[in-house]
C-alpha cells in the first residue's frame, strides 16, 4: 500500500480520536466529549481541512489567519469554516460553503475522504465538526479580505515530529491574564486551541501511515 492508501485507511476506520487531542489541551482542560455534557444549546459548526497530495511522501495542509474582529477567535490560525446556516443541507455543506466564502474554493473542488473527531469550544459554545477534503494539486485560493488576513500552506510532516509541540503564554479569555498553553509555532504565528487539536489528530494519522509504510519496507 502507498502512503496515500494507508493515510485514507486510518482516517476512515482507525481514528486516534480524543487521545490525539490530549497533548494540545491547556492544563486542567478536559476533552470535548466530557465538557460538551455541560454545554447549553451549543452552536453546530464545521471546518474544512483541505489537504494536497502532490508529493509522494508528504501532504500539504491549508490554514488561514483570521482577520481582526471583536469575537473570541480574532486573528487566530484556523481552518475555513463557520456555523451552520439555513441554506446548508448538512455539516459537510457548511464546510464547503465556508471554504468558498473565505478562500474562494468552489464547493465542487476536491474529494471528501473522511471526518475527524469533533471538538467543542467552551469560549464560543461552538461544536466543531472537521471534514477532510483531498486535492491532487493545490487549487487556486483567494482570501476574502474581510474574514481572512492570509492563507497559509504548511507541510503536515512539520506537525508530525515528536518535538513539534511547544508552549507559549496566551490570553485564553480577554482580561483574565495569560496562561501557558501547548501549540505549534508557525514562524511569526502561534497555532493553538481547537485548531491545534484537529491538526494533531491529522498529524497522528499521518505519522501512523508513515510508520506503516516503513514497516512494509517501502
N, C-alpha and C positions, 0 to 999 in steps of 0.2 A: 504493500500500500504506500501511496505517496503521502507527503506531509499534509497536503490538502485533504486527502481522504481520511487520515487519522483525525485531523482537526474537526472536520464536519461530523465524523462518527461520535467523537467525545461531546461535541457541542449539542448534538441531537439526542444523545442517550445516556451520557455519564457526566453530567454537570457536577462540578465540585460544590456548587451551592453556597450557602452562607458560611461554610468553613473558609472559603476564599475571601470572605468579607472581613473576617476577624482581625487580620494584621493591619487593616486600614481603619478600624474603628477607634475614635478617640477614647482615652482611658475612661472606664466606667460606663461606656455606652453598650447597650445590648443590641443583638441582631434584630433586623427588621420584623421578623415573624413574631418576636416577643413584644416589641414596642407597639406594633400595629394593633394588638388586642385592646390597647387603651385609647386608640385614636377615635375621634368623633367625626363621622362623615368625611373621611379622607378624600382628597380630590384625585380622581383617576387621571393618570398622565402616561405618556410614552416617549421614549427616545429611540433614535435610530443609530445603531452602531454600524457605520459604513466601513467595511474592510476591503482592501485591494490586494489581490494575489497576483502581482506581476512577476515577482521574483520566485525562483524555485523553492527557496527555503526561508522566506520571510513574508510577513504580512504587514501592510501599512494600515493605519487607523486614522480616521478623520475626526478631529475635535474642533471645537470653536472656543474663542474667547468672547464671552458675552459683553455687550456694551454696558456702560454705567447707567444704572437706573435706581429707583428708590426701593426696589424689592430686596429680599433676603439673599438672592444669588447674583447680585450685581457684580459684573466684572470677573466672574468665575470662569474657569475652564469647564466645558461641558460637552455634551453631545447635542445635536439638533433635536429638539423635542419640546413638548409642552402639554397642557391639559387637553382632555377630550372636548371636542366641540360637537354640536348637534349634527353637523354635516358628516361626521365620521361614522362609518359603518361598523368599525371595530378599532381596537387599540393599534393594530398594525397600520391602519389607515391614518390614525393620528400621527404616528411616527413619520410616515411618508409625506403627509401634508406639511408637517412642520419642517421637514427637510427641504421641501420645495419653497416654502416661505422664507426660511432662514439662510439656506446656502444654494438656492436656485437649482436644486436637483429634482428632475421630473419624477413623478410618482411611479412611472413605469420603468425607470432605470434601475438595474441591479436585481439580484436574485435573493429573495428571502430564504435564509437557511436555518434559522432557529431563534430561540428566545432564551435570554439569560434569566437569572434569578431576580425577581422583583425586589426593589429597595423602597423602604418607607423613609420619608424625610420629615422628622418632627417639626422643624422650624417653620416649614411652609405647609405642613399637613398634606404633602403630596405622596401618593402611591405611584411609584415609577416602574413601568414595565419596559425592559430593554429588548429591542428586536435587532437581530444581526442580518445585515444585507451585504451580499458579496458582489464585488465588481472585478472583472477580468483586467481592467486598466483604470487608472484614475480618471474619473469623469470631469468635465468642466464644472467648476464650482464658482458661484458668485455670491459673495456675502451681502446680506441685507443690512445696510449700514445702520439702520435704526436699532436692530437687535444684535448684530454680530460685529464686533470690532475687527476680528480677523479669523481666518481659517487656518488650522494647524494640522499638518500631516506628520505623523510620527510612526516610526517602526515599532511594531508590537514587541519585538525582541528587547527593546530598550526598557520595557516594563517587566520583562520576564527574568532578569538577573536576580539572584537571591539577595543582592545588596542594593536593589533599585529603590526600596522603600526608605525614605528619610523622614526627618522630623523638623517641624517649624512651628513658631508661635503664630496663631491666628486668633481673630476675634470671632468666636462661634456665634454669639449674639451681640449685636451692636450695643455698646455701653456696659457690657458685663466683664470687661477685661479680656486679657489674652490667655490662651491655653495652648500647650504644646500638642500638636496633632501629627499623625503619620500621613504621608502623601508621597507624591512624585515630583521631583524637581525638573521642570521643563525650561531650562535656561533662565529666562527672566520671568517665568510664571510658576505658580505653585498649583498642582493638581491634587485636590483632597476632597473629602466629603463623599457624597453619593456617587459622583462620577468615578472617584478613585476605587470605590468598592466594585463597581461594574468593570472597570479596567482590570482590576486584579483578578477577577473571576475569568475574564477573557484571556489574560496573560497566563493564568494557571492552565487553562485549556491548551493554549499554545505550547507551554513548556512540557506538558504531558505528551502532546503529539510529537514534539521533537524527541523526547526520551524514547517513545515507542519506535520512532524511525531509526534511532541509533541502535536499539536492541535488535532490530531486524537486519542490521548490517547494511543499511542503505545510505 
